[in-house]
Amino acid sequence: MQNKEHVILVNKKDEPTGTMEKMEAHEKGLLHRAFSVFVFNDKNELMLQQRAKNKYHSGGLWTNTCCSHQQAGESNLEAGKRRLLEEMGFQTDLFDAFYFIYKSPMDRGLTEHELDHVLIGYYNGEPRINPAEAASWKWQSMDSIKADLPRQPERYTEWFKICFSQVWNFLNKKQNTAPS
C-alpha cells in the first residue's frame, strides 16, 4: 500500500495549523503550504515544464520549472531542491523570493488554495525530466511568456498565470535596485 502524501495546513501568516492528506485538502479547498520553483539561465530565459498528462490536475499544461508541497520538518529550500531533482533531474541553489496566497478551482473538482513560496534559481544545463511528472520542457524568454499568457491562457496552469506577473515585478525591482 502506498503512503498518502500530506500537506501542511497554514493560516494566512504561514503558521502551521495541522496536516492533511493532499487530495482531501484539495477536495476541501483548505489553505496549505506549497512552493513554485522558477529556474533561469544566463540568457534570463525561464525553464518551463509541461506537466505530465496523467497528473492529478492540470495535466499537459505549461508551468514554472517545478512545484509541490513541503513535507513536515522540511524548509522551503530543502523542499524545492528535493522536488527539482525528482521532477527535472537536477539541483541548483535556490533562494526564497516571496510568497503569495491564491485560491482557484481546478479540474476534477479540486481547489488549489495555497500559500505559495516562490523559489528562484539559476542553471544552464539540460534537465533529465521524470516522465511521470513532466511531459516536456523548454527555455522561454520572459517577454515571450508575458505576450503569450493573454493570447493562450488555456495552455498554462492557474498558479503560473497568477504568479508570473509577481515574478516579473520581483525580478524588475531587483534589477532596478542593484548597485551600479
C-alpha positions as CSV (number, residue, x, y, z in Angstrom):
1,M,0.0,0.0,0.0
2,Q,1.3,3.4,-1.0
3,N,1.7,6.1,1.7
4,K,-0.5,9.1,1.1
5,E,1.2,12.4,0.8
6,H,0.3,15.0,3.3
7,V,0.3,18.8,3.1
8,I,0.9,21.4,5.8
9,L,-2.2,23.4,6.6
10,V,-1.4,27.0,7.4
11,N,-3.1,30.3,8.3
12,K,-2.6,33.5,6.3
13,K,0.6,34.2,8.3
14,D,2.1,30.9,7.1
15,E,1.8,29.4,10.6
16,P,1.1,25.7,10.6
17,T,-2.3,24.6,11.9
18,G,-2.0,20.9,11.1
19,T,-1.6,18.4,8.3
20,M,-4.0,16.7,6.0
21,E,-3.8,14.1,3.2
22,K,-3.1,16.1,-0.1
23,M,-6.2,15.0,-2.0
24,E,-8.5,15.7,0.9
25,A,-7.0,19.3,1.3
26,H,-7.6,19.9,-2.5
27,E,-11.1,18.5,-2.3
28,K,-12.0,20.7,0.6
29,G,-10.0,23.8,-0.7
30,L,-8.1,24.3,2.6
31,L,-5.2,26.7,2.7
32,H,-1.9,24.8,2.7
33,R,1.8,25.5,2.2
34,A,3.3,25.0,-1.3
35,F,6.2,26.2,-3.4
36,S,6.9,27.1,-7.0
37,V,10.4,27.0,-8.4
38,F,11.5,29.3,-11.2
39,V,14.9,28.5,-12.8
40,F,16.6,30.9,-15.2
41,N,19.6,30.5,-17.4
42,D,22.3,33.1,-18.2
43,K,20.1,34.5,-21.0
44,N,17.4,35.2,-18.4
45,E,15.1,32.6,-20.0
46,L,12.8,30.7,-17.7
47,M,12.8,26.9,-17.8
48,L,9.1,25.9,-18.3
49,Q,7.8,22.4,-17.6
50,Q,4.8,20.8,-19.4
51,R,3.1,18.8,-16.7
52,A,2.7,15.1,-17.5
53,K,-0.8,14.3,-18.9
54,N,-1.6,11.9,-16.1
55,K,-1.1,14.4,-13.2
56,Y,-4.0,14.6,-10.7
57,H,-4.8,18.0,-12.1
58,S,-3.6,20.4,-14.8
59,G,-2.1,17.6,-16.9
60,G,-0.5,18.7,-20.1
61,L,-0.4,22.4,-19.1
62,W,2.8,24.5,-19.2
63,T,4.0,25.9,-15.9
64,N,7.1,27.1,-14.0
65,T,10.1,24.8,-13.6
66,C,8.6,22.7,-10.8
67,C,6.2,22.9,-7.9
68,S,4.9,20.9,-5.0
69,H,4.3,20.8,-1.3
70,Q,6.7,21.0,1.6
71,Q,6.9,17.9,3.9
72,A,6.7,18.2,7.7
73,G,10.0,19.4,9.1
74,E,11.3,20.4,5.7
75,S,12.4,24.0,4.8
76,N,11.1,25.7,1.7
77,L,14.6,25.5,0.1
78,E,15.0,21.8,1.1
79,A,11.6,21.0,-0.5
80,G,12.4,23.0,-3.6
81,K,15.7,21.2,-4.1
82,R,14.2,17.8,-3.4
83,R,11.4,18.3,-5.9
84,L,13.6,19.9,-8.6
85,L,15.7,16.7,-8.5
86,E,12.6,14.4,-8.5
87,E,10.8,16.2,-11.4
88,M,13.6,17.7,-13.5
89,G,16.6,15.6,-12.6
90,F,19.0,18.4,-11.5
91,Q,19.8,20.6,-8.5
92,T,20.9,24.1,-8.1
93,D,21.0,26.8,-5.4
94,L,17.6,28.5,-4.8
95,F,16.5,31.5,-2.8
96,D,13.1,32.1,-1.2
97,A,11.9,35.3,-3.0
98,F,8.4,35.9,-1.7
99,Y,5.1,34.2,-1.2
100,F,1.5,34.8,-2.2
101,I,-1.9,33.3,-1.4
102,Y,-4.3,32.2,-4.1
103,K,-7.5,30.1,-4.4
104,S,-8.5,28.7,-7.7
105,P,-10.9,25.9,-8.8
106,M,-9.1,23.2,-10.8
107,D,-10.2,20.3,-13.0
108,R,-11.6,17.1,-11.5
109,G,-13.5,19.0,-8.8
110,L,-10.4,20.1,-6.9
111,T,-9.5,23.5,-5.5
112,E,-6.0,24.9,-5.1
113,H,-5.8,27.1,-2.0
114,E,-2.2,27.7,-1.4
115,L,0.3,29.9,0.4
116,D,2.9,29.5,-2.4
117,H,6.5,30.3,-1.7
118,V,8.3,31.4,-4.9
119,L,11.9,30.0,-5.1
120,I,14.3,31.2,-7.7
121,G,17.5,29.7,-9.0
122,Y,19.9,29.7,-12.0
123,Y,21.0,26.8,-14.1
124,N,22.4,26.4,-17.7
125,G,22.3,22.7,-18.3
126,E,19.6,20.4,-19.6
127,P,17.2,18.7,-17.3
128,R,16.6,15.0,-17.2
129,I,12.8,15.1,-16.8
130,N,10.9,12.4,-14.9
131,P,8.2,11.3,-17.4
132,A,5.8,10.6,-14.5
133,E,6.0,14.3,-13.6
134,A,6.8,16.2,-16.8
135,A,5.9,15.6,-20.5
136,S,8.4,18.2,-21.8
137,W,10.4,21.3,-21.1
138,K,11.7,24.4,-22.8
139,W,13.6,27.6,-22.2
140,Q,11.5,30.7,-22.9
141,S,12.1,34.4,-22.6
142,M,10.0,36.3,-20.0
143,D,8.9,38.7,-22.7
144,S,7.5,35.9,-24.9
145,I,5.8,34.3,-21.9
146,K,4.3,37.7,-21.0
147,A,3.0,38.1,-24.6
148,D,1.6,34.5,-24.8
149,L,-0.2,34.3,-21.5
150,P,-3.2,36.6,-22.5
151,R,-3.3,35.1,-26.0
152,Q,-3.4,31.4,-24.9
153,P,-4.2,31.3,-21.2
154,E,-5.6,27.8,-21.5
155,R,-2.1,26.4,-22.2
156,Y,-0.9,27.4,-18.6
157,T,-1.6,26.3,-15.1
158,E,-3.7,28.6,-12.9
159,W,-0.9,29.3,-10.4
160,F,1.6,30.1,-13.1
161,K,-0.8,32.7,-14.6
162,I,-1.3,34.3,-11.2
163,C,2.3,34.1,-10.1
164,F,4.0,35.1,-13.4
165,S,3.4,38.9,-13.1
166,Q,4.6,38.8,-9.5
167,V,7.9,37.1,-10.5
168,W,8.2,39.6,-13.4
169,N,7.8,42.6,-10.9
170,F,10.1,41.0,-8.4
171,L,12.9,40.5,-11.0
172,N,12.5,44.0,-12.4
173,K,12.5,45.6,-9.0
174,K,15.6,43.6,-8.0
175,Q,17.3,44.6,-11.3
176,N,16.5,48.3,-10.7
177,T,17.8,48.3,-7.2
178,A,21.1,46.6,-7.9
179,P,24.1,48.7,-7.1
180,S,25.9,50.2,-10.1
